[in-house]
Amino acid sequence: MTHPSMQLLVEEPVPGAFVWTLAETDARGRPTKVARRAPEPADSYEAALAAGTHALNVLMRAQPVPAPA
């Protein structure tokens, strides 16, 4: 099993409220399925980016690593 390709998006749906989303992507890099989303907005882009990056790292560590061929 390989890791799915993931995309980290940070958006500001309301001024001053930044929300991260982790989305699985297709072969062309287009988001196809939301894997995780921020439980609450962050006060800055940087804080949302850091939280999303942490969530991505946790998600990738939870996936089984493929055995070498």
PyMOL CGO cylinders between C-alpha atoms (Angstrom):
from pymol import cmd
from pymol.cgo import CYLINDER

trace = [
    CYLINDER, 0.00, 0.00, 0.00, 1.32, 3.45, -0.85, 0.3, 1, 1, 1, 1, 1, 1,
    CYLINDER, 1.32, 3.45, -0.85, 0.49, 6.75, 0.78, 0.3, 1, 1, 1, 1, 1, 1,
    CYLINDER, 0.49, 6.75, 0.78, -2.18, 8.74, -1.03, 0.3, 1, 1, 1, 1, 1, 1,
    CYLINDER, -2.18, 8.74, -1.03, -1.09, 12.07, -2.44, 0.3, 1, 1, 1, 1, 1, 1,
    CYLINDER, -1.09, 12.07, -2.44, -2.22, 14.80, -0.08, 0.3, 1, 1, 1, 1, 1, 1,
    CYLINDER, -2.22, 14.80, -0.08, -2.69, 18.53, -0.39, 0.3, 1, 1, 1, 1, 1, 1,
    CYLINDER, -2.69, 18.53, -0.39, -2.73, 20.99, 2.51, 0.3, 1, 1, 1, 1, 1, 1,
    CYLINDER, -2.73, 20.99, 2.51, -4.99, 23.96, 1.88, 0.3, 1, 1, 1, 1, 1, 1,
    CYLINDER, -4.99, 23.96, 1.88, -5.31, 27.02, 4.12, 0.3, 1, 1, 1, 1, 1, 1,
    CYLINDER, -5.31, 27.02, 4.12, -8.28, 29.30, 3.48, 0.3, 1, 1, 1, 1, 1, 1,
    CYLINDER, -8.28, 29.30, 3.48, -9.74, 32.39, 5.12, 0.3, 1, 1, 1, 1, 1, 1,
    CYLINDER, -9.74, 32.39, 5.12, -13.53, 31.93, 4.81, 0.3, 1, 1, 1, 1, 1, 1,
    CYLINDER, -13.53, 31.93, 4.81, -14.14, 34.86, 7.18, 0.3, 1, 1, 1, 1, 1, 1,
    CYLINDER, -14.14, 34.86, 7.18, -11.68, 37.72, 7.73, 0.3, 1, 1, 1, 1, 1, 1,
    CYLINDER, -11.68, 37.72, 7.73, -9.24, 36.75, 10.50, 0.3, 1, 1, 1, 1, 1, 1,
    CYLINDER, -9.24, 36.75, 10.50, -10.32, 33.08, 10.66, 0.3, 1, 1, 1, 1, 1, 1,
    CYLINDER, -10.32, 33.08, 10.66, -7.98, 30.65, 8.90, 0.3, 1, 1, 1, 1, 1, 1,
    CYLINDER, -7.98, 30.65, 8.90, -8.96, 27.01, 8.33, 0.3, 1, 1, 1, 1, 1, 1,
    CYLINDER, -8.96, 27.01, 8.33, -6.75, 24.17, 7.07, 0.3, 1, 1, 1, 1, 1, 1,
    CYLINDER, -6.75, 24.17, 7.07, -7.95, 21.16, 5.08, 0.3, 1, 1, 1, 1, 1, 1,
    CYLINDER, -7.95, 21.16, 5.08, -6.10, 17.99, 4.11, 0.3, 1, 1, 1, 1, 1, 1,
    CYLINDER, -6.10, 17.99, 4.11, -7.38, 16.58, 0.83, 0.3, 1, 1, 1, 1, 1, 1,
    CYLINDER, -7.38, 16.58, 0.83, -6.44, 13.47, -1.12, 0.3, 1, 1, 1, 1, 1, 1,
    CYLINDER, -6.44, 13.47, -1.12, -5.56, 14.29, -4.71, 0.3, 1, 1, 1, 1, 1, 1,
    CYLINDER, -5.56, 14.29, -4.71, -5.81, 12.54, -8.04, 0.3, 1, 1, 1, 1, 1, 1,
    CYLINDER, -5.81, 12.54, -8.04, -2.90, 11.95, -10.44, 0.3, 1, 1, 1, 1, 1, 1,
    CYLINDER, -2.90, 11.95, -10.44, -3.18, 15.55, -11.68, 0.3, 1, 1, 1, 1, 1, 1,
    CYLINDER, -3.18, 15.55, -11.68, -2.99, 17.02, -8.17, 0.3, 1, 1, 1, 1, 1, 1,
    CYLINDER, -2.99, 17.02, -8.17, -6.66, 18.00, -8.00, 0.3, 1, 1, 1, 1, 1, 1,
    CYLINDER, -6.66, 18.00, -8.00, -8.36, 17.54, -4.60, 0.3, 1, 1, 1, 1, 1, 1,
    CYLINDER, -8.36, 17.54, -4.60, -10.77, 14.59, -4.67, 0.3, 1, 1, 1, 1, 1, 1,
    CYLINDER, -10.77, 14.59, -4.67, -11.64, 13.80, -1.05, 0.3, 1, 1, 1, 1, 1, 1,
    CYLINDER, -11.64, 13.80, -1.05, -11.32, 15.65, 2.26, 0.3, 1, 1, 1, 1, 1, 1,
    CYLINDER, -11.32, 15.65, 2.26, -9.22, 13.58, 4.67, 0.3, 1, 1, 1, 1, 1, 1,
    CYLINDER, -9.22, 13.58, 4.67, -9.23, 15.97, 7.65, 0.3, 1, 1, 1, 1, 1, 1,
    CYLINDER, -9.23, 15.97, 7.65, -10.27, 19.51, 8.42, 0.3, 1, 1, 1, 1, 1, 1,
    CYLINDER, -10.27, 19.51, 8.42, -9.45, 21.97, 11.19, 0.3, 1, 1, 1, 1, 1, 1,
    CYLINDER, -9.45, 21.97, 11.19, -11.80, 21.53, 14.15, 0.3, 1, 1, 1, 1, 1, 1,
    CYLINDER, -11.80, 21.53, 14.15, -11.79, 25.31, 14.65, 0.3, 1, 1, 1, 1, 1, 1,
    CYLINDER, -11.79, 25.31, 14.65, -10.30, 28.32, 12.85, 0.3, 1, 1, 1, 1, 1, 1,
    CYLINDER, -10.30, 28.32, 12.85, -6.89, 29.75, 13.71, 0.3, 1, 1, 1, 1, 1, 1,
    CYLINDER, -6.89, 29.75, 13.71, -6.19, 33.46, 14.24, 0.3, 1, 1, 1, 1, 1, 1,
    CYLINDER, -6.19, 33.46, 14.24, -3.43, 33.61, 11.61, 0.3, 1, 1, 1, 1, 1, 1,
    CYLINDER, -3.43, 33.61, 11.61, -2.39, 31.96, 8.38, 0.3, 1, 1, 1, 1, 1, 1,
    CYLINDER, -2.39, 31.96, 8.38, 0.86, 30.84, 9.99, 0.3, 1, 1, 1, 1, 1, 1,
    CYLINDER, 0.86, 30.84, 9.99, -0.93, 29.14, 12.91, 0.3, 1, 1, 1, 1, 1, 1,
    CYLINDER, -0.93, 29.14, 12.91, -3.32, 27.34, 10.53, 0.3, 1, 1, 1, 1, 1, 1,
    CYLINDER, -3.32, 27.34, 10.53, -0.41, 26.26, 8.31, 0.3, 1, 1, 1, 1, 1, 1,
    CYLINDER, -0.41, 26.26, 8.31, 1.51, 24.90, 11.31, 0.3, 1, 1, 1, 1, 1, 1,
    CYLINDER, 1.51, 24.90, 11.31, -1.53, 23.02, 12.63, 0.3, 1, 1, 1, 1, 1, 1,
    CYLINDER, -1.53, 23.02, 12.63, -2.29, 21.59, 9.19, 0.3, 1, 1, 1, 1, 1, 1,
    CYLINDER, -2.29, 21.59, 9.19, 1.31, 20.50, 8.73, 0.3, 1, 1, 1, 1, 1, 1,
    CYLINDER, 1.31, 20.50, 8.73, 1.21, 18.78, 12.11, 0.3, 1, 1, 1, 1, 1, 1,
    CYLINDER, 1.21, 18.78, 12.11, -2.05, 17.02, 11.18, 0.3, 1, 1, 1, 1, 1, 1,
    CYLINDER, -2.05, 17.02, 11.18, -0.49, 15.89, 7.89, 0.3, 1, 1, 1, 1, 1, 1,
    CYLINDER, -0.49, 15.89, 7.89, 2.53, 14.46, 9.71, 0.3, 1, 1, 1, 1, 1, 1,
    CYLINDER, 2.53, 14.46, 9.71, 0.30, 12.59, 12.18, 0.3, 1, 1, 1, 1, 1, 1,
    CYLINDER, 0.30, 12.59, 12.18, -1.83, 11.22, 9.34, 0.3, 1, 1, 1, 1, 1, 1,
    CYLINDER, -1.83, 11.22, 9.34, 1.20, 10.03, 7.37, 0.3, 1, 1, 1, 1, 1, 1,
    CYLINDER, 1.20, 10.03, 7.37, 2.77, 8.37, 10.44, 0.3, 1, 1, 1, 1, 1, 1,
    CYLINDER, 2.77, 8.37, 10.44, -0.50, 6.50, 11.08, 0.3, 1, 1, 1, 1, 1, 1,
    CYLINDER, -0.50, 6.50, 11.08, -0.41, 4.93, 7.59, 0.3, 1, 1, 1, 1, 1, 1,
    CYLINDER, -0.41, 4.93, 7.59, 1.40, 1.61, 7.25, 0.3, 1, 1, 1, 1, 1, 1,
    CYLINDER, 1.40, 1.61, 7.25, 4.71, 1.96, 5.44, 0.3, 1, 1, 1, 1, 1, 1,
    CYLINDER, 4.71, 1.96, 5.44, 5.02, -0.30, 2.38, 0.3, 1, 1, 1, 1, 1, 1,
    CYLINDER, 5.02, -0.30, 2.38, 7.62, -3.06, 2.62, 0.3, 1, 1, 1, 1, 1, 1,
    CYLINDER, 7.62, -3.06, 2.62, 10.61, -2.74, 0.29, 0.3, 1, 1, 1, 1, 1, 1,
    CYLINDER, 10.61, -2.74, 0.29, 10.26, -4.74, -2.92, 0.3, 1, 1, 1, 1, 1, 1,
]
cmd.load_cgo(trace, "trace")
